[in-house]
Amino acid sequence: MSQEVEIELPLHSAMKKEKGGRGINPKLRPFKEQFDELLRESVRQKVSDIHLTVGLPPIFRLNGELNEVASEEVLTNKTISMYGRVMCNSDQWTEFKENGEVDLAYEVKNASRFRVNIFKQKGNVSIALRIIATKIPELSSLGVPSVLKSMIQKKQGLFLVTGPTGSGKSTTLASMIDYLNRTKKTHIITLEDPIEYVHNHNMSVIDQREVGVDTESFSNGLRASLRQDPDIILVGELRDFDTISIALTAAETGHLVLGTLHTTSAAATIERIVDVFSPEQQSQIRTQLAGALVGILAQRLLPTRANDGRVAATEMLVNNKSIANLIRGNKTHQIGNMLQIGKSDGMYTMESCINRLVSAGKVDVDAAEALLGEEE
């Protein structure tokens, strides 16, 4: 396509090592300056996501709502393509051209890091960015249950944070890693796509590996990590049979494995894991999962009543003897009842958490009912 010819500009893959943009092709520099300023403005406005698509001005998502940036011009394919080229090294741009999409992370100095997906639609280039806070929030500030801190101190097992896209899973996991980093001498390996929050070594040694840059896939990185003497392994997404299978093995053999799934409840999470395996394997997998699972935190984000942000609504499963028996016996449909009566172990349902948020005046009744309607 003629639009793509315009953006075949050489860009040093070492651009991040250069200061002041000196590693960038001069023809791209004005686009970088313009693009970085747009991203700085998004940070100033405290938006969560930015959407760039041909025929519209930039779109900011603020408190869950999409809004056009009225002060910006309508975007052309050339402009969006240049913005994409600014963010990509040569390998990433090649992957985009070959596959029609690429994931990466981008950082604007003195502003923030961004999780980026560049993709093609109707033959044009589009970009979706999510702002990643530069400061990792304290685990206790996220509204997660206090039992979580003791659960992630386990020597081995599988702990999952679940929820739909945009529910704050990455932030919760980053806060968990940060808490462990500040309180425990341990070796942590993370497998991410892309790396979002950057962790500095504190009490722990942390090796962060990016899929597509440092390792070919989650499953390959996870398999290799077992030879790298880890105590804790974070898997950004348990997205396929191989990754889930290796994660279960790792959790059974002396490692604490933290991971995510795009499920909305504890029961659905267990069913999703089991369903990945063939019918002949599922009985054995239930037994493995019953023994290896530490817990599941399912979370959703709701707009605050004041409409000045979002607050997490969560569901907590703690794997005790009763839960393990339900998993082993293929009775996941009874897990909801067990969450209701497992308060002494730190368990509760999504519905009870949402009701508490409404009672505390943090969430509007209509927003709560809408989410509960989705859960049914």
C-alpha positions in Angstrom: 0.0 0.0 0.0 1.2 3.5 -0.8 0.7 4.6 2.8 3.3 2.0 4.0 5.9 3.1 1.6 6.0 6.5 3.3 7.0 5.0 6.6 9.9 2.8 5.5 12.4 4.9 7.4 15.5 3.4 9.2 15.3 3.7 12.9 18.1 2.5 15.2 17.0 -0.3 17.4 19.2 1.2 20.1 17.1 4.4 20.1 16.4 3.9 23.8 20.0 4.2 24.6 20.3 7.6 22.8 19.5 10.8 24.7 17.5 13.6 23.2 16.2 11.4 20.4 19.5 11.5 18.6 19.2 7.9 17.6 16.0 8.6 15.6 15.9 9.3 11.9 15.5 13.1 11.6 12.3 12.7 9.6 10.7 11.0 12.5 11.9 13.5 15.2 9.0 16.0 14.8 6.5 13.1 15.0 8.2 11.8 18.2 8.0 15.3 19.8 4.3 15.7 18.8 3.4 12.1 20.0 5.3 12.4 23.3 3.5 15.6 24.1 0.1 13.9 23.4 1.0 11.2 25.8 2.2 13.7 28.4 -1.2 15.3 28.2 -2.9 12.0 28.7 -0.9 11.5 31.9 -1.8 15.0 33.1 -5.5 14.2 32.5 -5.2 10.9 34.3 -6.7 8.8 31.5 -6.3 5.1 31.4 -6.2 4.4 27.7 -5.5 6.2 24.4 -6.9 5.2 21.0 -5.5 6.4 17.7 -7.5 5.5 14.6 -7.8 7.0 11.1 -10.6 9.6 10.7 -10.9 10.6 14.3 -8.9 12.8 16.7 -7.1 11.0 19.5 -9.5 9.3 22.0 -8.9 9.3 25.7 -10.6 6.9 28.1 -11.2 8.6 31.4 -13.0 6.8 34.3 -14.2 4.2 31.8 -15.7 6.7 29.3 -14.3 7.5 25.8 -13.8 11.1 24.9 -12.4 12.8 21.8 -9.5 15.2 22.4 -11.2 18.3 20.8 -7.9 20.3 20.6 -6.3 17.7 18.3 -6.7 17.3 14.6 -8.3 14.3 12.9 -5.6 11.6 12.5 -4.3 10.3 9.1 -2.8 7.0 8.4 0.5 8.6 7.8 0.6 10.3 11.2 -0.5 7.2 13.1 2.1 5.1 11.1 4.8 7.6 12.0 3.8 7.4 15.7 4.0 3.6 15.5 7.4 3.8 13.8 8.7 6.1 16.6 7.8 3.4 19.2 9.1 0.4 17.4 12.6 -1.0 17.0 13.4 -2.7 13.7 12.3 -6.2 14.8 9.0 -4.9 16.2 8.2 -3.0 13.1 9.0 -6.0 11.0 6.7 -8.2 13.2 3.9 -5.6 12.7 4.3 -5.6 9.0 4.3 -9.4 8.8 1.6 -10.2 11.3 -0.6 -7.1 11.2 -0.1 -6.5 15.0 2.6 -6.1 17.6 2.7 -5.7 21.4 5.4 -3.5 23.0 6.1 -1.1 25.8 7.0 2.6 25.3 8.3 5.1 27.8 8.1 8.9 27.8 10.7 10.5 30.0 9.3 12.2 33.1 5.8 11.1 32.2 5.0 7.3 32.2 5.4 4.0 30.6 2.7 2.7 28.2 1.6 -0.7 27.1 1.1 -0.6 23.4 -0.7 -2.6 20.7 -0.2 -1.5 17.1 -2.6 -3.2 14.6 -4.0 -2.9 11.2 -7.7 -2.3 10.5 -9.3 -1.7 7.1 -5.7 -1.5 5.7 -4.8 1.4 8.0 -2.7 1.5 11.1 -4.3 1.9 14.5 -2.8 2.1 18.0 -4.1 1.4 21.5 -2.1 2.5 24.5 -2.6 1.9 28.2 -0.9 4.1 30.7 1.2 2.3 33.2 1.8 4.2 36.4 5.5 4.7 37.0 5.1 4.2 40.8 3.9 0.8 41.8 1.0 1.2 44.2 1.1 -0.3 47.7 -0.7 -3.6 47.8 -2.8 -2.5 50.7 -4.0 0.5 48.7 -5.7 -1.6 46.0 -8.6 -2.8 48.1 -7.4 -6.4 48.1 -8.1 -8.7 51.1 -5.5 -8.7 53.9 -5.2 -12.5 53.6 -3.5 -12.0 50.2 -0.1 -11.1 51.8 0.1 -14.3 53.8 -1.0 -16.4 50.7 1.9 -15.1 48.5 4.4 -16.0 51.2 3.9 -19.7 50.5 6.9 -21.7 49.4 5.1 -23.2 46.5 1.8 -23.4 44.7 -0.3 -21.5 42.2 -2.0 -18.2 42.9 -4.1 -16.6 40.2 -5.4 -13.0 39.6 -8.3 -13.1 37.2 -10.7 -10.7 35.4 -11.5 -9.2 32.0 -9.2 -6.9 30.1 -8.7 -3.6 31.9 -9.6 -4.9 35.4 -6.3 -4.1 36.9 -4.7 -7.6 37.0 -1.3 -6.3 35.9 -1.3 -3.7 38.6 -2.3 -6.2 41.3 0.5 -8.6 40.2 3.0 -5.8 40.1 2.1 -4.7 43.6 2.4 -8.3 44.8 5.9 -8.6 43.3 6.8 -5.2 44.8 5.6 -6.3 48.3 7.7 -9.5 48.1 10.6 -7.6 46.8 10.5 -5.3 49.9 9.9 -8.0 52.4 11.6 -11.2 51.3 15.0 -12.4 50.0 14.0 -14.4 47.0 14.7 -14.9 43.3 11.8 -13.8 41.2 11.4 -14.3 37.4 8.7 -12.5 35.5 7.4 -13.4 32.0 5.5 -10.5 30.6 4.1 -9.4 27.2 5.2 -6.7 27.3 7.0 -5.6 30.5 4.8 -3.0 32.1 6.1 -2.1 35.6 9.8 -2.0 36.0 11.0 -3.5 39.3 14.4 -2.5 40.9 16.3 -5.1 43.0 15.5 -4.6 46.7 15.6 -7.5 49.1 14.9 -9.8 46.1 16.7 -10.5 42.8 14.2 -9.9 40.0 14.7 -10.9 36.4 12.1 -9.5 34.1 11.7 -11.2 30.7 9.6 -9.9 27.8 7.9 -12.3 25.4 9.1 -11.6 21.9 12.3 -9.8 23.1 13.9 -12.0 25.7 12.0 -15.3 25.1 9.9 -16.6 22.2 6.7 -17.4 24.2 5.3 -17.7 27.7 5.6 -21.5 27.5 9.3 -21.4 26.4 10.1 -18.8 29.0 8.4 -20.8 31.7 10.1 -24.0 30.7 13.5 -22.3 30.7 12.8 -20.6 34.1 12.8 -23.9 35.8 16.5 -24.1 35.0 17.2 -20.6 36.4 16.8 -21.3 40.1 13.6 -19.3 40.7 11.7 -19.1 44.0 8.8 -17.2 42.4 7.7 -17.2 38.8 5.2 -14.6 37.5 3.5 -15.6 34.2 1.7 -12.7 32.6 -1.0 -14.8 31.1 -1.8 -18.5 31.2 -3.1 -18.5 27.7 -2.6 -22.0 26.3 -2.2 -25.7 27.1 1.6 -25.8 27.3 1.8 -22.7 29.6 -0.9 -24.0 32.0 0.6 -27.5 32.1 4.1 -26.3 32.9 2.8 -23.8 35.4 1.0 -26.6 37.3 4.2 -28.7 37.3 6.3 -25.8 38.5 3.7 -25.1 41.3 4.0 -28.7 42.4 7.8 -28.8 42.4 8.8 -26.1 44.9 8.0 -22.8 43.1 5.3 -20.2 43.8 3.7 -19.4 40.5 1.7 -16.2 40.0 -0.4 -15.8 36.9 -3.6 -14.4 35.3 -6.6 -15.7 33.4 -9.4 -13.7 31.7 -12.1 -15.3 33.8 -14.5 -13.4 36.1 -15.0 -15.7 39.0 -13.1 -18.3 41.0 -15.3 -21.2 39.8 -15.0 -20.1 36.2 -11.2 -20.0 36.6 -11.0 -23.6 37.8 -13.3 -24.7 34.9 -11.2 -22.9 32.4 -8.0 -24.6 33.5 -9.5 -28.0 33.5 -11.2 -27.5 30.1 -7.8 -26.8 28.4 -7.0 -30.5 28.9 -8.5 -33.5 27.1 -11.3 -35.4 28.7 -9.0 -38.3 29.6 -6.6 -35.9 31.4 -9.2 -33.9 33.3 -9.6 -36.1 36.4 -5.8 -36.0 36.9 -5.7 -32.3 36.4 -8.4 -31.7 39.0 -6.3 -33.7 41.4 -3.2 -31.7 40.6 -5.0 -28.4 40.8 -6.6 -29.4 44.1 -3.1 -29.9 45.6 -1.3 -27.0 43.9 -3.8 -24.1 44.1 -3.1 -21.5 46.7 -5.9 -19.2 45.9 -7.7 -17.1 43.3 -8.4 -13.3 43.4 -11.1 -12.4 40.8 -11.4 -8.6 40.3 -13.5 -6.0 38.4 -13.3 -2.2 38.3 -16.3 0.0 39.0 -16.6 3.8 38.6 -16.6 5.5 41.9 -19.8 7.2 43.1 -18.1 10.6 42.7 -17.0 9.6 39.2 -13.4 10.6 40.0 -11.8 7.2 39.4 -12.5 3.5 39.7 -12.5 1.1 42.6 -11.8 -2.7 42.6 -14.5 -5.2 43.4 -13.0 -8.6 44.2 -13.8 -12.2 45.0 -11.4 -14.3 47.1 -11.0 -18.0 47.1 -8.6 -19.7 49.6 -7.8 -23.3 48.8 -8.6 -25.2 52.0 -9.6 -28.8 52.5 -13.2 -28.2 51.5 -12.4 -26.3 48.3 -9.8 -28.9 47.4 -12.4 -31.6 47.7 -14.8 -29.7 45.5 -12.1 -29.3 42.8 -11.1 -32.9 43.0 -14.7 -34.1 42.9 -15.7 -31.9 39.9 -18.1 -29.9 42.0 -17.0 -26.4 41.0 -20.7 -25.3 40.9 -20.7 -25.5 44.7 -17.7 -23.2 45.1 -19.9 -20.1 45.3 -21.6 -21.5 48.4 -18.3 -22.3 50.0 -17.1 -18.7 49.4 -20.1 -17.5 51.3 -19.4 -19.6 54.4 -15.6 -19.4 54.3 -15.3 -15.9 55.9 -13.0 -17.3 58.6 -10.5 -18.3 56.0 -10.7 -14.9 54.2 -13.1 -16.0 51.5 -16.0 -13.9 50.1 -18.0 -13.6 46.9 -17.9 -10.8 44.3 -21.5 -9.9 45.2 -20.8 -9.5 48.9 -17.8 -7.2 48.0 -19.9 -5.0 45.7 -22.6 -4.8 48.4 -20.0 -3.5 50.9 -18.8 -0.9 48.4 -22.4 0.3 47.9 -23.0 0.4 51.7 -19.8 2.4 52.2 -20.9 5.0 49.6 -18.0 4.2 47.3 -20.1 2.9 44.4 -23.4 3.9 42.9 -26.3 1.3 43.1 -26.9 1.4 39.3 -23.2 0.6 38.5 -23.3 -2.2 41.1 -26.4 -3.7 39.7 -25.1 -3.5 36.1 -22.0 -5.5 37.1 -23.9 -8.0 39.1 -26.2 -8.5 36.1 -23.1 -9.4 34.0 -22.0 -11.9 36.6 -25.3 -13.8 36.5 
